Amino acid sequence: MMHGFRREAPEILAELEALRAADAPTHGGRVLSYVYDSGLAELDELAADAARLVQPVNGLDPTTFTSVAAMEAGVVGFARRVLGGAEDDEIAGSVTSGGTESCLLAVKSARDLWRSVRAGTPRVPRVVAPVTVHAAFHKAAEYFGLELDLVPVDPATGAVSATAIEERLGDDVALVVVSGPSYPFAALDPVADVAAITARRGIARHVDACIGGFALAFWPEELPAWNLSVPGVTSLSADLHKYGYAPKGVSVLLTRGRDRQRFQYFATTAWPGYPVVNPTLMGSKPAGPLAAGWAIIEALGDDGFTGLTAQAARATGALREVVAGIEGLTVVGEPTGPLFAVATDESVPAGRRVDPHHWADAARAAGWHLQLQPALTQADGTRLPHTTHLTVTPVTETVVGELSQALVAAADAVRGEPAVDGAALVAALADSVPGGLDALAGASAGLDSESAAGLLRAFGLLGGAAPDDETTGSAGALPDTLAPVLALVEELPPQLTERLLIELLARVVEPVRDRG
């Protein structure tokens, strides 16, 4: 028995193991999103050992904990070299908690730099980006008070044109963002063309390479220029907890020019405590993810990353060939890197088409987790198709045969089944809402938690527990099939969908009332 503790360690760990058993599997290649499995158990052990060594360390102050400074310098140096900045000593960098924080800081820096040269202007600065840009930039615009100006992409390819971006530029643009590649469709945006345009106009330009940066850096095929080697790219983000194979969360933000990078910082001496100087949004922060990322870089080196990337590339190519051979499905556009999206092939007769969401649900029933993505109507009226996303990792190569068979079988099982009719679903559900569809459309304004929970229950997304039931909280599990959920996301007003999703996620983590 641990001294003074309520429960013994083996009992606690056994409970944690039981909780983990209900998770989607993080290793073995059965989850094609969220996790990035190298397939090397020794790398996981190294990462865990490195993190444990620095478990008590506070990354807040690298002058006190000098190991943090040494490891961060090592990680930033590696990232700068492989991401196109080897010849530029003016490229500065920081290690962050993940891609979202890297993107937030890139926007914050650009906003503050824009303000510094336009002192006194009452205008709200804009961020111009393709509609496929990661949601982190929506969050950044909301947090930091900028307008996000989204440029439509080609629905057939998911790609944006440099001309379309140029048409949106003006003196109020603080930052232009493009992706290398984009998450939804793996489109590699025209980095060099856009950078040439923004450089002429003195506009900051960020490449979001969070998902694919450390894969594209070692990609076996020649790619268009996309990283810091392109003049005019002023910042770039890339995540080590993706294709750097580190545990969550560790990312790198690189910025061209020390003076520009200093706008990322927060500093104050306006309180009676210690001087606060933060390069990231967090103050106190764990050193474990940094240590794990640093250790993996030291272990793998360029040759190790090259080998793992080659595995992911081969598996990606094999899976794209499998999808190309499935009647009724098609790969969207010309994806770059170890990810791609799959849509319905509209060129075949309706009875032979495969809905990608039904396909993903069928694959999930067989133990393979693909990611469903909703359709989206762009500002110009064109509609991006609903798709299923696959992120491919090195370990996928070891199961590519089994996975391929499962993908073919899943398509055969649902071929000819029409997509879920979201409008009909909403119309049927609206009968349970006082005031019908009109009330449903306006429900997001002032919707309180209990009303939101009531709508979730009506939609079958929060179980059947009544508000005063003692099993509230995590009682509501997602349904077995997700295609109807995505159909609702597509059909409901965005503000209502977002409010309901907030309620769903908040309820899932609420404590369950103790019956005792």
C-alpha positions, 0 to 999 in steps of 0.5 A: 500500500502506498503511504497515505494513499486511498488506493493501491497502484496496481488497482489504479493502473488496472482500472486505467487499462480497462478504460483504455481497452474501450479506446480505438486502438492507437497502434497496429494501423486500424485507425487512419486518423489522429494517431501516427504509428511508426510501427517501432515499439522501441521508439515508443519506449524511448519516448516514454523513457525520455519523458519520464526523465524530465517529468518534474521539469517546468518548461516555463523557464529554460534558464532554470531548467537548461535541459529545455533550452538544449532540447528545444535548440536541437529540435528547432535546428533539425526542423529548420534544416529539413524544412528548407531553412538550412541556409538562413540563420535568421530563421527562428523557432519555438516548440509548441504544444501542437499544431493549433498553438503553432497556428495561433501564434503565427496569426498572433505574430502577424496581427501584431506586426501588422498593427505595429506598422499601421498604428492608429488604424481602426480597421480589423485585419484580415487573414486570407486563406483557402476554405480548406485551411485548418480549423485552427485558423478559425480559432485564431481569428476568433481569439485574436480579433481578425476576420478570416476571409476564406477563398473557395477551392476547386470542388473537383481537386480541393486546390486553390488558385494563386489568382483567387488569393491575389484577388482578395488582397489589400492593405488590411491583410495581415496574413495569407495562409496556405497548406502543405498539404491541406487536411481535408483533401491533401491538396498541396497549395501553390506555395511559390506562386502565392509567396511571389504575390505576397512578397511583392505586396509586403504581406506575411505568408504562412505555410501550415505544414502541421500534418504533412511537413515532416513527411514531405521533408523526406518524401521519396518523390520530387515535389513543387517548392513548398517550404522555407526554401521559397522566398516570401514564406515568412513562417511555417508550422509542422507537428512532431507528434504527427510524422515526427512520431512523437507523443502528443503534443509537440509542434514547431513554429519557424519564423523568418527573421528574429524581429518578426518572431519576437512578435510571437512573445508575451512579456510583462513586469507589471506585477510584483512577481517574477518577470513573465516572458512566454514564447507560447500561449502556455506559461508552465508547460511539461517538458515531456513531449519536447524530450520525447520529440528530441529523443526520437530525432536523435534516434532516427536521424535523416536515414530513419525518417527517410525509411519510415516516410518511404513505408508510409508513401508505399502504403499510401500508393497501394491504398490509392490504387485499391480505391481507384479499383473500387467501382463507385468511389474516387480519390479526390484530386491529386493528393500530396503526402501520406493522406487522401480523401475519397468521394462518390464517383458520380460518373457511374450509374447511381445503382453502382455508386458508393457513398463514402460515409456508408463505406466508412461505417461499414469499414468501422463495423469491421474494425477499421476507423476511417474519418468522415468529412461533411460536405460544405457549400462555399461562398461562391455557391459551389459545393465540396463533396462529403468524403472519407479521409485516410491518414496513412502511417508507416505501420499501415504498410504491415496491414495494407493487404488486410485493410485493402480487403476490408475496404473492398468488402465495405464498398461491396456491402453498401454499393447502391445505398443512397447517401443519408438524406439530411433534409428528410432527417431534419424534417422528421426530427423537427416534429419533436421541436416546438415551433418546427423547422423555423424554431430549429433554425433559430435555436442556436441564439440563446440556446441553454445547456438543457435545451441543447441536451434535449435536442441532442437526445431527440437526435439520438446523440445523448442517450435517453437519460432525462435531465434529472437521471442519476446517470447523466454525463457520459451516458450518451454514446455516439450511434453505431453508424456516423453517416446520419450524424454527418448528414445532420452536420451538413443540413443543420444551420452551422451555428446550431450544429456548433452549439450542439457539438459543444454540448455533446463534448461537454456532456461526454466529460461531465462526472457521472453522479455517484449513486452511493 
